[in-house]
Amino acid sequence: MSEGSPGWDSREIHRIAREHYGGLEQMFEHHGWPERGEQMMTSVQTHVATHYGDVKEFVRRHSPPPVMDTGESTGSGATIGEKLREAAAEAAEREAETASAMATPESVTSAAFASLSSDGAGPVLDEKGRAYGTGRRKESVSRVWIGPGSGKIQINGRAAEHYFPRAAQRIHALTPLKLTDHMSDMDVYATVRGGGVSGQAGALRHGLARALRSYNPELRRVLRVNGLLTRDPRAVERKKYGRHKARRSTQYSKR
């Protein structure tokens, strides 16, 4: 029975009387309380509260002290202190093993790390001298090739003005070229699949930025600062059951 539950105080008083005094009557005699017989049952809690302050203090005074490490054997030949020290040593060994497993192998040098990184490794071009980049936005995916030219832009075999008739979408898609001053000296060939016109414009923008980074790694900083190399994670929130849309609830009806 946990402390504070109904009947806990009475049960603890009788347990202590039985274990420490040999019974309730002996406890009354020890403390000099006058009641005997049935009167003890009705007055014991009053006497305990008066003499000790409350039942919790009565229980605390009659509880055994906490067990300390005195060198006594635990039954297996080792003391409590020795077992604690052994457990601490095992934990330290496990921590050291984990740290060594996570450490970088000596065979992997800084030059090897540099070879794994595309930053500063020079342009990445195909056999035709073009750089490639993949862009994504919402459900759209673009594949973009760029190379030196006269500023010709083809998207799914169509000119940019025809594929994106709205100027705002066209400007948004071609922002990387304008920002890096390559609008007139770079040819762009791109294919875009999936999503709507807005998503495809965002995917083309992302793919262009990645292709420019591959074509000239020095452009990476200006593209990164303007957030053009980061995929835009925003997407339509899914519809929830019990609602009209993602968050639109039914109209409130008072009756």
MIKOLTOR-414178 format. One line per 5 residues: number of its first residue (from 1); their letters; for each residue x, y, z of N, C-alpha, C. Coordinates in nm, 4 decimals. Example, Ala and Ser with C-alpha at 12.3 -4.5 7.8 and 13.67 -1.06 7.14 Angstrom:
2
1) as) 1.3190/-0.5690/0.7800/1.2300/-0.4500/0.7800/1.3200/-0.3300/0.7800  1.2850/-0.2250/0.7080/1.3670/-0.1060/0.7140/1.2900/0.0030/0.7870 $
// end
This chain:
255
1) msegs) 0.0856/-0.1192/0.0000/0.0000/0.0000/0.0000/0.0885/0.1234/0.0000  0.0656/0.2149/-0.0905/0.1506/0.3318/-0.1042/0.1166/0.4357/0.0004  0.2145/0.5233/0.0272/0.1981/0.6283/0.1263/0.0881/0.7248/0.0838  0.0012/0.7576/0.1757/-0.1073/0.8509/0.1477/-0.2363/0.7840/0.1052  -0.2330/0.6550/0.0759/-0.3548/0.5859/0.0352/-0.4433/0.5609/0.1571 $
6) pgwds) -0.5738/0.5378/0.1357/-0.6646/0.5165/0.2491/-0.6215/0.3986/0.3352  -0.6151/0.4194/0.4678/-0.5783/0.3139/0.5607/-0.4287/0.2948/0.5766  -0.3465/0.3740/0.5049/-0.2014/0.3544/0.5118/-0.1483/0.3837/0.6516  -0.1958/0.4942/0.7148/-0.1434/0.5336/0.8448/-0.1739/0.4290/0.9510  -0.2968/0.3773/0.9517/-0.3334/0.2760/1.0517/-0.2530/0.1480/1.0315 $
11) reihr) -0.2363/0.1079/0.9055/-0.1614/-0.0153/0.8772/-0.0156/-0.0003/0.9215  0.0457/0.1148/0.8962/0.1853/0.1350/0.9327/0.2024/0.1389/1.0847  0.1082/0.2023/1.1546/0.1180/0.2073/1.3016/0.1135/0.0671/1.3605  0.0223/-0.0159/1.3150/0.0113/-0.1513/1.3682/0.1322/-0.2364/1.3281  0.1865/-0.2127/1.2082/0.3051/-0.2894/1.1673/0.4236/-0.2565/1.2560 $
16) iareh) 0.4446/-0.1272/1.2839/0.5576/-0.0868/1.3671/0.5382/-0.1346/1.5112  0.4135/-0.1279/1.5601/0.3870/-0.1767/1.6957/0.4192/-0.3246/1.7068  0.3867/-0.4003/1.6036/0.4113/-0.5442/1.6070/0.5601/-0.5760/1.5922  0.6309/-0.5055/1.5018/0.7701/-0.5395/1.4738/0.8665/-0.4814/1.5774  0.8371/-0.3634/1.6332/0.9325/-0.2968/1.7213/0.8990/-0.3127/1.8704 $
21) yggle) 0.7715/-0.3341/1.9030/0.7325/-0.3389/2.0440/0.6705/-0.4718/2.0832  0.6384/-0.5562/1.9883/0.5763/-0.6835/2.0192/0.4254/-0.6780/2.0235  0.3665/-0.5645/1.9999/0.2219/-0.5522/1.9979/0.1790/-0.4111/2.0340  0.0480/-0.3834/2.0143/-0.0026/-0.2493/2.0400/-0.0028/-0.2167/2.1883  -0.0366/-0.3150/2.2715/-0.0403/-0.2902/2.4154/0.0987/-0.2614/2.4696 $
26) qmfeh) 0.2001/-0.3344/2.4222/0.3372/-0.3093/2.4666/0.3842/-0.1703/2.4240  0.3398/-0.1222/2.3034/0.3787/0.0113/2.2587/0.3169/0.1179/2.3496  0.1904/0.0966/2.3918/0.1272/0.1915/2.4831/0.2002/0.1941/2.6162  0.2410/0.0756/2.6661/0.3146/0.0707/2.7924/0.4490/0.1410/2.7800  0.5170/0.1228/2.6657/0.6486/0.1833/2.6458/0.6405/0.3357/2.6469 $
31) hgwpe) 0.5335/0.3902/2.5901/0.5204/0.5345/2.5826/0.4457/0.5935/2.7027  0.3883/0.5082/2.7868/0.3156/0.5568/2.9042/0.1771/0.6072/2.8709  0.1211/0.5585/2.7641/-0.0149/0.6003/2.7301/-0.1132/0.5159/2.8103  -0.2170/0.5783/2.8696/-0.2988/0.5066/2.9691/-0.4013/0.4100/2.9111  -0.4449/0.4278/2.7872/-0.5561/0.3480/2.7359/-0.5150/0.2008/2.7232 $
36) rgeqm) -0.6199/0.1144/2.7425/-0.6007/-0.0289/2.7246/-0.7256/-0.0862/2.6578  -0.7104/-0.2049/2.6004/-0.8235/-0.2721/2.5390/-0.8686/-0.2025/2.4108  -1.0036/-0.1936/2.3976/-1.0589/-0.1354/2.2762/-1.0294/0.0138/2.2634  -1.0024/0.0812/2.3768/-0.9738/0.2238/2.3715/-0.8431/0.2538/2.2974  -0.7525/0.1557/2.2928/-0.6250/0.1771/2.2225/-0.6488/0.1991/2.0735 $
41) mtsvq) -0.7468/0.1268/2.0175/-0.7717/0.1355/1.8736/-0.8177/0.2745/1.8329  -0.8929/0.3418/1.9206/-0.9483/0.4728/1.8850/-0.8547/0.5885/1.9192  -0.7579/0.5642/2.0074/-0.6723/0.6754/2.0514/-0.5287/0.6661/2.0014  -0.4928/0.5556/1.9329/-0.3527/0.5366/1.8963/-0.3050/0.6443/1.7989  -0.3862/0.6789/1.7004/-0.3429/0.7797/1.6032/-0.3291/0.9173/1.6681 $
46) thvat) -0.4177/0.9460/1.7667/-0.4073/1.0747/1.8368/-0.2781/1.0820/1.9161  -0.2424/0.9731/1.9856/-0.1186/0.9709/2.0634/0.0039/0.9818/1.9714  0.0009/0.9118/1.8581/0.1150/0.9161/1.7657/0.1344/1.0571/1.7107  0.0221/1.1219/1.6729/0.0317/1.2580/1.6197/0.0800/1.3565/1.7256  0.0375/1.3360/1.8514/0.0791/1.4266/1.9584/0.2257/1.4070/1.9948 $
51) hygdv) 0.2696/1.2826/1.9982/0.4048/1.2501/2.0433/0.5098/1.2721/1.9338  0.4732/1.2399/1.8094/0.5720/1.2441/1.7002/0.5457/1.3564/1.5981  0.4342/1.4209/1.6062/0.4020/1.5255/1.5102/0.3042/1.4794/1.4042  0.3338/1.3663/1.3400/0.2420/1.3032/1.2455/0.2860/1.1593/1.2239  0.2050/1.0842/1.1500/0.2331/0.9425/1.1282/0.3593/0.9235/1.0436 $
56) kefvr) 0.3838/1.0140/0.9474/0.5027/1.0011/0.8628/0.6308/1.0097/0.9443  0.6334/1.1015/1.0430/0.7507/1.1133/1.1296/0.7655/0.9896/1.2168  0.6539/0.9341/1.2620/0.6561/0.8103/1.3402/0.7161/0.6955/1.2594  0.6751/0.6858/1.1328/0.7281/0.5800/1.0455/0.8750/0.6044/1.0166  0.9138/0.7309/0.9953/1.0532/0.7596/0.9611/1.1463/0.7226/1.0759 $
61) rhspp) 1.1049/0.7523/1.1996/1.1906/0.7237/1.3143/1.2065/0.5747/1.3388  1.1093/0.4973/1.2959/1.1164/0.3526/1.3178/1.1615/0.2769/1.1935  1.2045/0.3501/1.0901/1.2533/0.2836/0.9686/1.4030/0.2626/0.9803  1.4558/0.1549/0.9221/1.5998/0.1280/0.9301/1.6775/0.2303/0.8474  1.7994/0.2627/0.8866/1.8804/0.3586/0.8101/1.9158/0.3009/0.6737 $
66) pvmdt) 1.9477/0.3884/0.5750/1.9849/0.3385/0.4416/2.1124/0.2563/0.4459  2.1191/0.1579/0.3610/2.2336/0.0673/0.3557/2.3520/0.1387/0.2921  2.4656/0.1427/0.3609/2.5867/0.2067/0.3108/2.6895/0.0997/0.2786  2.7911/0.1400/0.2020/2.8979/0.0474/0.1647/2.9958/0.0368/0.2800  2.9790/-0.0658/0.3624/3.0662/-0.0871/0.4771/3.1624/-0.2011/0.4553 $
71) gestg) 3.1728/-0.2476/0.3300/3.2642/-0.3577/0.3022/3.2022/-0.4925/0.3237  3.0738/-0.4988/0.3594/3.0087/-0.6261/0.3819/2.9890/-0.6993/0.2501  2.9970/-0.8276/0.2547/2.9847/-0.9082/0.1344/2.8402/-0.9136/0.0895  2.8196/-0.9178/-0.0442/2.6845/-0.9270/-0.0993/2.6423/-1.0705/-0.1213  2.7254/-1.1639/-0.0784/2.6895/-1.3046/-0.0959/2.7621/-1.3684/-0.2116 $
76) sgati) 2.8220/-1.2909/-0.3012/2.8934/-1.3472/-0.4161/3.0434/-1.3293/-0.4015  3.0909/-1.2907/-0.2793/3.2332/-1.2771/-0.2572/3.2834/-1.1356/-0.2786  3.2014/-1.0434/-0.3283/3.2433/-0.9057/-0.3546/3.1568/-0.8104/-0.2739  3.2158/-0.7019/-0.2278/3.1407/-0.6027/-0.1529/3.0601/-0.5153/-0.2475  2.9675/-0.4373/-0.1898/2.8849/-0.3482/-0.2713/2.9721/-0.2442/-0.3421 $
81) geklr) 3.0712/-0.1898/-0.2705/3.1597/-0.0919/-0.3311/3.2374/-0.1472/-0.4491  3.2843/-0.2724/-0.4338/3.3578/-0.3345/-0.5434/3.2698/-0.3532/-0.6659  3.1455/-0.3937/-0.6436/3.0543/-0.4119/-0.7566/3.0270/-0.2793/-0.8271  3.0103/-0.1708/-0.7506/2.9876/-0.0398/-0.8125/3.1083/0.0035/-0.8933  3.2294/-0.0212/-0.8373/3.3498/0.0172/-0.9111/3.3656/-0.0651/-1.0386 $
86) eaaae) 3.3314/-0.1940/-1.0328/3.3388/-0.2778/-1.1529/3.2416/-0.2300/-1.2597  3.1190/-0.1924/-1.2186/3.0202/-0.1433/-1.3157/3.0677/-0.0138/-1.3803  3.1294/0.0764/-1.3009/3.1800/0.2019/-1.3573/3.2923/0.1765/-1.4560  3.3802/0.0793/-1.4242/3.4899/0.0482/-1.5163/3.4371/-0.0099/-1.6473  3.3358/-0.0972/-1.6389/3.2779/-0.1543/-1.7617/3.2135/-0.0459/-1.8472 $
91) aaere) 3.1444/0.0507/-1.7834/3.0828/0.1590/-1.8591/3.1882/0.2440/-1.9288  3.3014/0.2695/-1.8589/3.4093/0.3479/-1.9208/3.4692/0.2748/-2.0394  3.4852/0.1410/-2.0300/3.5386/0.0637/-2.1417/3.4452/0.0683/-2.2623  3.3129/0.0557/-2.2372/3.2181/0.0610/-2.3481/3.2219/0.1983/-2.4159  3.2340/0.3053/-2.3357/3.2397/0.4396/-2.3937/3.3648/0.4581/-2.4782 $
96) aetas) 3.4783/0.4035/-2.4310/3.6025/0.4144/-2.5086/3.5924/0.3367/-2.6398  3.5293/0.2170/-2.6358/3.5134/0.1385/-2.7584/3.4253/0.2124/-2.8591  3.3185/0.2759/-2.8111/3.2312/0.3510/-2.9013/3.3035/0.4686/-2.9645  3.3853/0.5376/-2.8846/3.4589/0.6522/-2.9381/3.5603/0.6099/-3.0431  3.6283/0.4955/-3.0191/3.7255/0.4492/-3.1175/3.6583/0.4034/-3.2451 $
101) amatp) 3.5372/0.3466/-3.2348/3.4669/0.3019/-3.3552/3.4202/0.4193/-3.4391  3.3875/0.5325/-3.3725/3.3411/0.6492/-3.4461/3.4547/0.7352/-3.4984  3.5778/0.7096/-3.4548/3.6913/0.7908/-3.4990/3.7199/0.7670/-3.6457  3.7756/0.8674/-3.7130/3.8089/0.8574/-3.8543/3.9304/0.7682/-3.8720  3.9290/0.6681/-3.9598/4.0460/0.5828/-3.9819/4.1642/0.6651/-4.0299 $
106) esvts) 4.2857/0.6221/-3.9905/4.4064/0.6945/-4.0287/4.4310/0.6889/-4.1790  4.3781/0.5844/-4.2449/4.4013/0.5703/-4.3881/4.3275/0.6758/-4.4691  4.2221/0.7377/-4.4088/4.1471/0.8413/-4.4796/4.2130/0.9751/-4.4493  4.2848/1.0299/-4.5441/4.3588/1.1536/-4.5252/4.2758/1.2719/-4.5700  4.3284/1.3920/-4.5458/4.2587/1.5130/-4.5886/4.2486/1.5196/-4.7392 $
111) aafas) 4.3494/1.4663/-4.8103/4.3443/1.4661/-4.9566/4.2311/1.3781/-5.0064  4.2065/1.2661/-4.9341/4.0962/1.1785/-4.9740/3.9627/1.2475/-4.9536  3.9499/1.3213/-4.8422/3.8266/1.3952/-4.8202/3.8068/1.5001/-4.9283  3.9146/1.5662/-4.9704/3.9032/1.6667/-5.0751/3.8572/1.6055/-5.2059  3.9011/1.4813/-5.2333/3.8598/1.4164/-5.3574/3.7138/1.3764/-5.3536 $
116) lssdg) 3.6585/1.3526/-5.2313/3.5182/1.3161/-5.2200/3.4266/1.4362/-5.2360  3.4753/1.5554/-5.2131/3.3944/1.6756/-5.2221/3.4016/1.7342/-5.3611  3.2866/1.7799/-5.4109/3.2830/1.8408/-5.5427/3.3181/1.9885/-5.5383  3.3203/2.0486/-5.4171/3.3504/2.1905/-5.4052/3.4986/2.2129/-5.4299  3.5287/2.3018/-5.5205/3.6673/2.3351/-5.5488/3.7396/2.2306/-5.6308 $
121) agpvl) 3.6695/2.1307/-5.6837/3.7348/2.0252/-5.7609/3.7362/2.0560/-5.9088  3.6922/2.1757/-5.9490/3.6894/2.2123/-6.0894/3.5558/2.1814/-6.1526  3.5343/2.2289/-6.2746/3.4068/2.2047/-6.3434/3.3821/2.0566/-6.3681  3.2549/2.0187/-6.3642/3.2132/1.8812/-6.3954/3.1331/1.8878/-6.5245  3.1963/1.8485/-6.6373/3.1358/1.8616/-6.7700/3.1294/1.7265/-6.8390 $
126) dekgr) 3.0334/1.7129/-6.9321/3.0244/1.5902/-7.0114/3.1119/1.6027/-7.1362  3.1003/1.5025/-7.2277/3.1856/1.5027/-7.3457/3.1557/1.6181/-7.4398  3.0386/1.6793/-7.4264/3.0020/1.7937/-7.5111/3.0319/1.9275/-7.4444  3.0973/1.9243/-7.3285/3.1300/2.0471/-7.2571/3.0140/2.1083/-7.1821  2.9117/2.0280/-7.1507/2.7945/2.0782/-7.0814/2.7968/2.0345/-6.9347 $
131) aygtg) 2.7364/2.1147/-6.8507/2.7189/2.0805/-6.7094/2.5744/2.0401/-6.6860  2.5542/1.9491/-6.5921/2.4202/1.8944/-6.5672/2.3785/1.9217/-6.4230  2.2472/1.9424/-6.4051/2.1926/1.9587/-6.2709/2.0502/1.9086/-6.2649  2.0149/1.8475/-6.1518/1.8788/1.7986/-6.1278/1.8104/1.8900/-6.0277  1.6874/1.9340/-6.0596/1.6128/2.0214/-5.9694/1.4793/1.9613/-5.9317 $
136) rrkes) 1.4322/1.9953/-5.8108/1.3046/1.9419/-5.7629/1.2272/2.0514/-5.6902  1.0955/2.0467/-5.7085/1.0059/2.1385/-5.6376/0.8669/2.0779/-5.6379  0.8057/2.0634/-5.5207/0.6752/1.9975/-5.5066/0.6817/1.8590/-5.5708  0.5981/1.8341/-5.6730/0.5986/1.7039/-5.7411/0.6759/1.7087/-5.8730  0.7431/1.8197/-5.9019/0.8113/1.8375/-6.0305/0.9593/1.8017/-6.0183 $
141) vsrvw) 1.0136/1.7477/-6.1282/1.1559/1.7131/-6.1362/1.2080/1.7646/-6.2694  1.3207/1.8350/-6.2656/1.3800/1.8893/-6.3876/1.5190/1.8317/-6.4080  1.5554/1.8162/-6.5354/1.6907/1.7759/-6.5745/1.7433/1.8857/-6.6657  1.8539/1.9476/-6.6260/1.9015/2.0695/-6.6922/2.0455/2.0499/-6.7391  2.0693/2.0848/-6.8666/2.2050/2.0877/-6.9222/2.2349/2.2310/-6.9656 $
146) igpgs) 2.3525/2.2810/-6.9324/2.3916/2.4157/-6.9742/2.5307/2.4091/-7.0366  2.5559/2.5008/-7.1296/2.6855/2.5105/-7.1941/2.7009/2.6453/-7.2610  2.8224/2.6807/-7.3044/2.8444/2.8104/-7.3709/2.7593/2.8219/-7.4968  2.7028/2.9420/-7.5183/2.6169/2.9631/-7.6342/2.5748/3.1076/-7.6470  2.4549/3.1237/-7.7023/2.4048/3.2589/-7.7303/2.2826/3.2953/-7.6467 $
151) gkiqi) 2.2514/3.2195/-7.5450/2.1371/3.2498/-7.4596/2.0099/3.1792/-7.5004  2.0212/3.0723/-7.5790/1.9031/2.9974/-7.6217/1.8567/2.9063/-7.5083  1.7249/2.9094/-7.4807/1.6679/2.8297/-7.3714/1.5542/2.7444/-7.4263  1.5654/2.6137/-7.4085/1.4614/2.5201/-7.4523/1.4157/2.4369/-7.3337  1.2835/2.4328/-7.3162/1.2236/2.3554/-7.2073/1.1246/2.2575/-7.2694 $
156) ngraa) 1.1537/2.1300/-7.2569/1.0722/2.0257/-7.3205/1.0538/2.0536/-7.4708  1.1611/2.1034/-7.5356/1.1581/2.1302/-7.6787/1.0907/2.2603/-7.7175  1.0511/2.3406/-7.6215/0.9828/2.4677/-7.6504/1.0616/2.5832/-7.5907  1.0453/2.7006/-7.6468/1.1127/2.8193/-7.5954/1.0551/2.8569/-7.4597  1.1382/2.9217/-7.3796/1.0953/2.9591/-7.2451/0.9738/3.0500/-7.2476 $
161) ehyfp) 0.9650/3.1408/-7.3486/0.8519/3.2325/-7.3569/0.7210/3.1599/-7.3825  0.7277/3.0461/-7.4513/0.6063/2.9696/-7.4812/0.5723/2.8721/-7.3679  0.6743/2.8178/-7.3053/0.6475/2.7202/-7.1995/0.5988/2.7885/-7.0716  0.6560/2.9048/-7.0397/0.6119/2.9854/-6.9254/0.5616/3.1198/-6.9779  0.4361/3.1269/-7.0224/0.3864/3.2529/-7.0805/0.3783/3.3662/-6.9790 $
166) raaqr) 0.3614/3.3334/-6.8514/0.3558/3.4389/-6.7496/0.4972/3.4844/-6.7156  0.5190/3.6146/-6.7193/0.6532/3.6696/-6.6973/0.7046/3.6383/-6.5569  0.6144/3.6371/-6.4583/0.6577/3.6125/-6.3203/0.7170/3.4726/-6.3063  0.6536/3.3733/-6.3667/0.7064/3.2371/-6.3601/0.8373/3.2247/-6.4370  0.8469/3.2927/-6.5492/0.9689/3.2867/-6.6309/1.0853/3.3521/-6.5562 $
171) ihalt) 1.0600/3.4668/-6.4949/1.1649/3.5348/-6.4180/1.2096/3.4495/-6.2998  1.1126/3.3867/-6.2333/1.1451/3.2999/-6.1183/1.2320/3.1826/-6.1621  1.1991/3.1216/-6.2754/1.2740/3.0039/-6.3201/1.4156/3.0380/-6.3631  1.4363/3.1543/-6.4216/1.5667/3.1909/-6.4770/1.6481/3.2791/-6.3827  1.6091/3.2885/-6.2577/1.6825/3.3713/-6.1613/1.8304/3.3356/-6.1514 $
176) plklt) 1.8704/3.2070/-6.1471/2.0146/3.1759/-6.1368/2.0965/3.2326/-6.2519  2.0425/3.2283/-6.3737/2.1164/3.2839/-6.4879/2.1327/3.4347/-6.4747  2.0273/3.5028/-6.4347/2.0337/3.6483/-6.4219/2.1270/3.6890/-6.3093  2.1237/3.6153/-6.1995/2.2057/3.6500/-6.0838/2.3542/3.6345/-6.1136  2.3892/3.5372/-6.1980/2.5304/3.5118/-6.2305/2.5731/3.5740/-6.3630 $
181) dhmsd) 2.4874/3.6565/-6.4237/2.5183/3.7263/-6.5494/2.5502/3.6280/-6.6627  2.4679/3.5244/-6.6759/2.4853/3.4269/-6.7845/2.3603/3.4179/-6.8725  2.2797/3.5190/-6.8717/2.1571/3.5158/-6.9520/2.1862/3.5121/-7.1025  2.2944/3.5774/-7.1460/2.3194/3.5921/-7.2899/2.4338/3.5054/-7.3423  2.5071/3.4386/-7.2568/2.6212/3.3597/-7.3042/2.6117/3.2129/-7.2649 $
186) mdvya) 2.4913/3.1664/-7.2289/2.4736/3.0276/-7.1887/2.3483/2.9711/-7.2532  2.3639/2.8553/-7.3180/2.2503/2.7829/-7.3734/2.1989/2.6835/-7.2700  2.0659/2.6722/-7.2628/2.0023/2.5848/-7.1639/1.9094/2.4888/-7.2357  1.9258/2.3591/-7.2040/1.8328/2.2575/-7.2528/1.7806/2.1830/-7.1305  1.6482/2.1813/-7.1126/1.5907/2.1223/-6.9918/1.4678/2.0401/-7.0251 $
191) tvrgg) 1.4468/1.9378/-6.9454/1.3227/1.8604/-6.9494/1.2614/1.8650/-6.8101  1.1305/1.8849/-6.8049/1.0605/1.8966/-6.6768/0.9421/1.8005/-6.6783  0.9234/1.7277/-6.5687/0.8141/1.6312/-6.5599/0.7434/1.6475/-6.4250  0.6125/1.6251/-6.4259/0.5349/1.6217/-6.3021/0.4971/1.7589/-6.2504  0.3926/1.7607/-6.1682/0.3503/1.8834/-6.1030/0.2831/1.9815/-6.1964 $
196) gvsgq) 0.2635/2.1021/-6.1470/0.2008/2.2074/-6.2250/0.3028/2.3083/-6.2742  0.2525/2.4172/-6.3300/0.3415/2.5172/-6.3890/0.4297/2.5816/-6.2822  0.3728/2.6151/-6.1661/0.4504/2.6776/-6.0591/0.5590/2.5832/-6.0075  0.5227/2.4560/-5.9866/0.6220/2.3590/-5.9395/0.7318/2.3357/-6.0417  0.6958/2.3335/-6.1696/0.7966/2.3123/-6.2729/0.8920/2.4320/-6.2819 $
201) agalr) 0.8394/2.5541/-6.2630/0.9268/2.6710/-6.2619/1.0268/2.6636/-6.1467  0.9811/2.6201/-6.0291/1.0715/2.6050/-5.9151/1.1733/2.4952/-5.9371  1.1308/2.3838/-6.0003/1.2247/2.2753/-6.0283/1.3310/2.3191/-6.1281  1.2908/2.3948/-6.2306/1.3874/2.4448/-6.3288/1.4867/2.5400/-6.2629  1.4402/2.6249/-6.1772/1.5281/2.7182/-6.1039/1.6315/2.6412/-6.0230 $
206) hglar) 1.5877/2.5370/-5.9521/1.6778/2.4559/-5.8699/1.7792/2.3827/-5.9576  1.7321/2.3242/-6.0686/1.8234/2.2531/-6.1577/1.9250/2.3458/-6.2233  1.8827/2.4665/-6.2623/1.9751/2.5633/-6.3213/2.0857/2.6006/-6.2230  2.0490/2.6237/-6.0976/2.1484/2.6604/-5.9972/2.2501/2.5486/-5.9777  2.2044/2.4259/-5.9749/2.2970/2.3142/-5.9579/2.3862/2.2964/-6.0807 $
211) alrsy) 2.3306/2.3157/-6.1970/2.4118/2.3042/-6.3186/2.5184/2.4138/-6.3236  2.4830/2.5352/-6.2838/2.5812/2.6438/-6.2812/2.6928/2.6162/-6.1804  2.6583/2.5563/-6.0691/2.7620/2.5210/-5.9712/2.8578/2.4173/-6.0294  2.8053/2.3198/-6.1046/2.8918/2.2209/-6.1677/2.9764/2.2830/-6.2793  2.9191/2.3799/-6.3500/2.9912/2.4440/-6.4606/3.1041/2.5334/-6.4090 $
216) npelr) 3.0770/2.6066/-6.3016/3.1765/2.6964/-6.2439/3.1633/2.6927/-6.0919  3.2467/2.6127/-6.0236/3.2352/2.6016/-5.8770/3.2508/2.7343/-5.8036  3.3101/2.8350/-5.8667/3.3258/2.9638/-5.7996/3.1916/3.0345/-5.7792  3.0898/2.9910/-5.8543/2.9570/3.0511/-5.8388/2.8808/2.9944/-5.7190  2.9375/2.8944/-5.6556/2.8650/2.8269/-5.5477/2.8287/2.9237/-5.4360 $
221) rvlrv) 2.9204/3.0149/-5.4001/2.8945/3.1032/-5.2863/2.7763/3.1946/-5.3123  2.7742/3.2597/-5.4295/2.6649/3.3523/-5.4573/2.5325/3.2783/-5.4707  2.5369/3.1567/-5.5249/2.4141/3.0788/-5.5363/2.3648/3.0329/-5.3989  2.4585/2.9938/-5.3136/2.4214/2.9467/-5.1805/2.3658/3.0602/-5.0956  2.4291/3.1770/-5.1017/2.3847/3.2905/-5.0208/2.2421/3.3304/-5.0573 $
226) ngllt) 2.2065/3.3188/-5.1843/2.0726/3.3559/-5.2287/1.9726/3.2405/-5.2191  2.0130/3.1287/-5.1602/1.9225/3.0172/-5.1359/1.8801/2.9403/-5.2589  1.9598/2.9460/-5.3667/1.9196/2.8801/-5.4909/1.9619/2.7338/-5.4966  2.0540/2.6919/-5.4126/2.0994/2.5526/-5.4139/2.0193/2.4648/-5.3182  1.9336/2.5248/-5.2387/1.8543/2.4492/-5.1413/1.7183/2.4153/-5.1995 $
231) rdpra) 1.6829/2.2883/-5.1887/1.5519/2.2462/-5.2383/1.4428/2.3030/-5.1503  1.3432/2.3637/-5.2098/1.2313/2.4198/-5.1355/1.1434/2.3051/-5.0848  1.1355/2.2833/-4.9545/1.0630/2.1674/-4.9025/0.9127/2.1870/-4.8921  0.8632/2.3055/-4.9198/0.7200/2.3307/-4.9005/0.6367/2.2504/-4.9998  0.5289/2.1954/-4.9516/0.4378/2.1179/-5.0365/0.2979/2.1271/-4.9778 $
236) verkk) 0.1994/2.0857/-5.0552/0.0611/2.0909/-5.0095/0.0429/1.9961/-4.8914  -0.0197/2.0465/-4.7861/-0.0455/1.9626/-4.6692/-0.1594/1.8655/-4.6994  -0.1454/1.7427/-4.6567/-0.2427/1.6402/-4.6877/-0.3768/1.6685/-4.6209  -0.4822/1.6220/-4.6863/-0.6166/1.6349/-4.6303/-0.6300/1.5437/-4.5088  -0.7024/1.5916/-4.4083/-0.7268/1.5136/-4.2874/-0.8698/1.4603/-4.2877 $
241) ygrhk) -0.8863/1.3420/-4.2336/-1.0207/1.2865/-4.2254/-1.1028/1.3686/-4.1262  -1.2297/1.3865/-4.1583/-1.3171/1.4683/-4.0748/-1.3109/1.6155/-4.1068  -1.2287/1.6535/-4.2043/-1.2178/1.7935/-4.2446/-1.2331/1.8034/-4.3956  -1.2710/1.9231/-4.4418/-1.2897/1.9421/-4.5845/-1.1571/1.9399/-4.6596  -1.0541/2.0007/-4.5991/-0.9203/2.0026/-4.6589/-0.8194/1.9704/-4.5490 $
246) arrst) -0.6997/2.0276/-4.5603/-0.5985/1.9980/-4.4600/-0.6399/2.0487/-4.3222  -0.7007/2.1691/-4.3193/-0.7375/2.2270/-4.1901/-0.8797/2.2841/-4.1880  -0.9420/2.2956/-4.3034/-1.0763/2.3526/-4.3118/-1.1765/2.2613/-4.2443  -1.2414/2.3143/-4.1394/-1.3409/2.2362/-4.0666/-1.4805/2.2651/-4.1202  -1.5732/2.1853/-4.0730/-1.7122/2.2064/-4.1128/-1.7643/2.3351/-4.0496 $
251) qyskr) -1.8661/2.3930/-4.1097/-1.9246/2.5164/-4.0583/-1.9894/2.4890/-3.9235  -1.9707/2.5815/-3.8312/-2.0291/2.5655/-3.6984/-2.1808/2.5750/-3.7056  -2.2448/2.4834/-3.6387/-2.3909/2.4837/-3.6320/-2.4320/2.4828/-3.4859  -2.5057/2.5853/-3.4465/-2.5433/2.5951/-3.3061/-2.6477/2.4919/-3.2691  -2.7347/2.4588/-3.3648/-2.8401/2.3599/-3.3362/-2.8410/2.2537/-3.4436 $
// end
